[in-house]
């Protein structure tokens, strides 16, 4: 996943969320991401997933989620 970087000066990092075909959604990064890129290696073959990103500032405030993107694995 690659997204447009947040330009706010108080940006602490990003969280990435994934929802699988059962509807279960969870944050998939263990620590805040410092760059606007993430490779999800914990997915199954032939599955659909939805992803979205939030930005977190230095005070710990989390933004509204980005638009979702759907992916079909091969």
Contact map, one row per residue, 1 for C-alpha under 8 A:
11100000000000000000000000000000000011110000000000000000000000000000000000
11110000000000000000000000000000000111000000000000000000000000000000000000
11111000000000000000000000000000000110000000000000000000000000000000000000
01111100000000000000000000000000000100000000000000000000000000000000000000
00111110000000000000000000000000001100000000000000000000000000000000000000
00011111001000000000000000000000000000000000000000000010000000000000000000
00001111101000000000000000000000000000000000000000000000000000000000000000
00000111111000000000000000000000000000000000000000000000000000000000000000
00000011111000000000000000000000000000000000000000000000000000000000000000
00000001111100000000000000000000000000000000000000000000110000000000000000
00000111111110000000000000000000000000000000000000000011110000000000000000
00000000011111000000000000000001010000000000000000000011110100000000000000
00000000001111100000000000000001111000000000000000000011100000000000000000
00000000000111110000000000000001111100000000000000001111000000000000000000
00000000000011111000000000111011100000000000000000001111000000000000000000
00000000000001111100000000111000000001000000000000111100000000000000000000
00000000000000111110000011111000000000000000000000111000000000000000000000
00000000000000011111000011110000000000000000000011110000000000000000000000
00000000000000001111111111000000000000000000000011100000000000000000000000
00000000000000000111111110000000000000000000001111000000000000000000000000
00000000000000000011111100000000000000000000001110000000000000000000000000
00000000000000000011111100000000000000000000000000000000000000000000000000
00000000000000000011111110000000000000000000000000000000000000000000000000
00000000000000000011111111000000000000000000000000000000000000000000000000
00000000000000001111001111100000000000000000000000000000000000000000000000
00000000000000001110000111110000000000000000000000000000000000000000000000
00000000000000111100000011111100000000000000000000000000000000000000000000
00000000000000111100000001111100000000000000000000000000000000000000000000
00000000000000111000000000111111100000000000000000000000000000000000000000
00000000000000000000000000111111000000000000000000000000000000000000000000
00000000000000100000000000001111100000000000000000000000000000000000000000
00000000000111100000000000001111110000000000000000000000000000000000000000
00000000000011100000000000001011111110000000000000000000000000000000000000
00000000000111000000000000000001111100000000000000000000000000000000000000
00001000000011000000000000000000111110000000000000000000000000000000000000
01111000000001000000000000000000111111000000000000000000000000000000000000
11100000000000000000000000000000101111100000000000000000000000000000000000
11000000000000010000000000000000000111110000000000000000000000000000000000
10000000000000000000000000000000000011111000000000000000000000000000000000
10000000000000000000000000000000000001111110000000000000000000000000000000
00000000000000000000000000000000000000111110000000000000000000000000000000
00000000000000000000000000000000000000011111000000000000000000000000000000
00000000000000000000000000000000000000011111101000000000000000000000000010
00000000000000000000000000000000000000000111111000000000000000000000000010
00000000000000000000000000000000000000000011111000000000000000000000000011
00000000000000000000000000000000000000000001111100000000000000000000000111
00000000000000000001100000000000000000000011111110000000000000000000000111
00000000000000000001100000000000000000000000011111000000000000000000011110
00000000000000000111100000000000000000000000001111100000000000000000011100
00000000000000000111000000000000000000000000000111110000000000000001111000
00000000000000011110000000000000000000000000000011111000000000000001111000
00000000000000011100000000000000000000000000000001111100000000001111100000
00000000000001111000000000000000000000000000000000111110000000001110000000
00000000000001110000000000000000000000000000000000011111000001111100000000
00000100001111100000000000000000000000000000000000001111100001110000000000
00000000001111100000000000000000000000000000000000000111111111100000000000
00000000011110000000000000000000000000000000000000000011111111000000000000
00000000011100000000000000000000000000000000000000000001111110000000000000
00000000000000000000000000000000000000000000000000000001111110000000000000
00000000000100000000000000000000000000000000000000000001111111000000000000
00000000000000000000000000000000000000000000000000000001111111100000000000
00000000000000000000000000000000000000000000000000000111100111110000000000
00000000000000000000000000000000000000000000000000000111000011111000000000
00000000000000000000000000000000000000000000000000000110000001111100000000
00000000000000000000000000000000000000000000000000011100000000111110000000
00000000000000000000000000000000000000000000000000011100000000011111000000
00000000000000000000000000000000000000000000000000011000000000001111100000
00000000000000000000000000000000000000000000000001110000000000000111110000
00000000000000000000000000000000000000000000000001110000000000000011111000
00000000000000000000000000000000000000000000000111100000000000000001111100
00000000000000000000000000000000000000000000000111100000000000000000111110
00000000000000000000000000000000000000000000011110000000000000000000011111
00000000000000000000000000000000000000000011111100000000000000000000001111
00000000000000000000000000000000000000000000111000000000000000000000000111
